[in-house]
């Protein structure tokens, strides 16, 4: 793709995600950052990658995640979840006695990126861990990461990645824990909810959703079939705070349960 084509693709994505005012605000902020001193830079590699020999670091804007798919314009960005936040929320979810045993649950990460959350999920005794990623380059990186991770014996359950559209994914039978790290904008979340209505029509109470940075969370909260179990901020470890380029203390996480019903 030519530079002009790339620039236009990024502009189209920004307008769809942020609107005209938001796009202009981001452009101004970037100009201001370029004019300011770099200051103390955070390390390019997260300690998670250094410790385990994987590649999950880096921020990739949605405009750079083009695949040619009609949903490209609704990509948000790729950025790895802070390990301390992920583990704390999953451990809290596991400790909740209102759902079945974790060994019965399939963990599903839609928009799994490079697979950091999948790797951490596989440390818990889920029935299986499945990641779904539309971007071929990210999916390939995730596969390499998972090969290194499982090869080192860190996974305690089966784990696999699928290269496909999240809204076309067929959920496995039985209880599922769906994980979303704000992978796409509201229009795709709407289509995902329609899919969940169909897939879990006969499985009330057998789908929980962990949604970090829930920018489209109001769609779930307004839906008669979902009940909000918890929402709030999640503290990061000192290591993550020092290494994280994007997260802030105000970032929200929400947990929902499918109770049945059509919105």
N, C-alpha and C positions, 0 to 999 in steps of 0.2 A: 504494500500500500504506500502511495506517495505521502510526503510530509503533509501536503494539503488535505489529502483524504484522512490521514490520521488526526489532524487538527480538527477537521469537521466532525469526525466520529466522537472525539472527546467533547467538543462543544455540544453536540446533540445529546450526549449522555448527561452532561452537566445541566442542561436546560430541563431535561426530563426529571432529573433527580432534585434539583435545587430551585428551578424557576429562573427567570431573568434576574431578579434582584439578588438571589443567592449566588448565581454565577458571577455577577459583577462584584459581589462582596469577596468571594474567594479569590478572584483575579487580583483585586486590590491588596488583599492580605499577602498573596504570593509576591507581589511587587515590593511590598514593604519588607518582607523577610529577606528578599534578595539584597535590599539596600542596607540591611542591618548586619551587624557582626554575627558570625556563626556562633560564638560563645562556646560553652562546654557541650560537646556533642556526646550523645549516648552511643554505646557500642553498637556496631552494625549487626552483630550476631547476638541473639538472645542466649543466655546461659543454657537454656534447654537444648539448643542445637550443639553448643560446645560440649555439653555433658554427654549427649547421646549420639553424636556424630550424624545428625540429620540436618535437613534444610527446611526450616519453617519460618525463618525470619523475613523481614521486609514488608513494606507497604506497597501494594499495587492498586492504583486507582481503577474504578470501574471502567473508565474510558480506555484503559489499557488491557482489558480482559475480553476483547472482541473475539467472537467465534463465528460470526456470520448468522447466528441464531436470532430469531425475532425478539427474544427476551434480553439481548445484550444491553439494550438501553436501560434496563432495570437493574443491572448489576450495581452493587454498592461499591465494594472494594475487597481486596484480600488483605487480611492482617491476622496473625496468629493470636489466639486467645491467651491471656495471661494464665499460666499454669496454676498459680495459687487460687485464682478466682474459680477456674473450672473445677478443680478438685474440691474446693470448699462447697460449691453448690451441689455437685454430684453426691458428695458424702452426706450433705444435709438431706438430699432427696432420698438416698438409700435408707437413712435413719427414720424416715417417715413410715409408720406402720400401716398407713391407710391404703397401701397398694400391695400387690403380690411381691413375692421374693424377687430379687434382682436377677436370679438365675433364669427366671421365666421371661425376662424382658430382652427384646432386641433394641440396641442403641442405634439410632439412625441420625446421621449428620448430613443434612441437606446443604449443599454449597460448602463442601468439606475442605476446599482449598488444598493446601499442602499436607493436610492430614494430622495436624498437631492434636486436635481434640480427639480424633479417632485413636491415636496412639495412647493418650492418657486414659480414654474410656476402656481400652483393652486391658488396662491394669486391674480393672474391676471384673467381677465374675458375672458379666452379662451373658445371656444366651449366645449372642453374637454382636459384632459391631459392623455396621455398614456405612460407608461414605458414598455420597453421590456428588459428582462434580461435572459441570458442563464444559469448563475450559480444559482442553486437551493437555496443555502444558502443565497446568496445576495438577491435573489428575496423574500425569506421568511422574511428577515430582513426588506426589503422595505415595504412589506405588513404590518408588525407590525408598522413600522413608520407611514405609511399612515393612519392606523386605529387610532393611537393616534392623528395625525394631523387633520384629518377630524372630529374626535370625539370632538376635542376642538373648532370646528367651524371655522378653519382657511382657509379652501378651499372654494372658491367662484364659482367653476365649478366642474363638474364630473371628477373623477380621478380614474384610474385603472392600474394595472400592469399585464403583460403577461409574463409567463415563456416560452420562445422559442428563436429560432435562429433569430437574427435580419435580416438576408438575406431572411428569409421566411415570414416576417411580411407583412400582407396586410394592406396598408394604408387606412384610412377612406376616404370617399368621401369629396369633397370640398377642400378648401385651407388648407395647412399643414405647420407648422413650425417645421423643423427637428433639433433636438439638439444633437450634438456629443461632448463629452469631451474626444477626442482621445481614444475611447474604444477598437479599434482593428487596426491591421496593414494593410498595403496597399492591400494584396491579398483579404481580406474581404471587404475593401472599394471598390475594383474593382467590386466584386459581388453585393455589395449594389447599386452601380451606375447602373449596368445592370437592377437591380430590379426597380430602380427609373425611368429608361427610359421607362419601360413597364407600370408601375403604373401611370405615369404622362404624357404619350404620348399625351393624349387629354386634358391636363390641363396646357398649358404653362402659366407661371406667377403665378401659384398657389402653388408653393413650394419654400420656403426659407430655407436656412440651416445656422445655427449658429454652427461653428466648432471651439472649443477651442483646443489649442495645435495641430494645423492642420498638423500633420506629413505626411499625405497623401494628403494634400491640392492640390498638383500639379496635381493630377488625376482629380480633379474638374476643375481646372484652364485650363487644356489642353482639356477639353471636350467642344465640340461646344454647347452643350445644357445648360451649366451653365455659368452665368456671375458673376464675382466677384464684389460685391457691396462695400465692405470695408474690410480692414485688418489693424491691428495695435495692440498695447498693451493696456491693460485695468488696470487702477490703482486700487489697493486694499485699503480698509479702514485700519486704524491703528489697529483695532481689528483683522482683518484677517491677517495682516502682522505679528502681534505678535503670532498668533496661528497656522499659516500655516506651515507645515513641508516641503512642496515640492515646492510650487509655487515660481517663481522668477519674477522680474519686466520686464524681457525680453519675458515672455510668450506671444505668439500671439493669436489673435482671428480673424477668417475670417468669413464673411457673404456672402453667395452666393444666387443666384436666378435661378431657372429652367426656361429657356426661350424656351425650346423645341429644338429637334434635336437629332440625334443619333451620338455618338462619333465614 
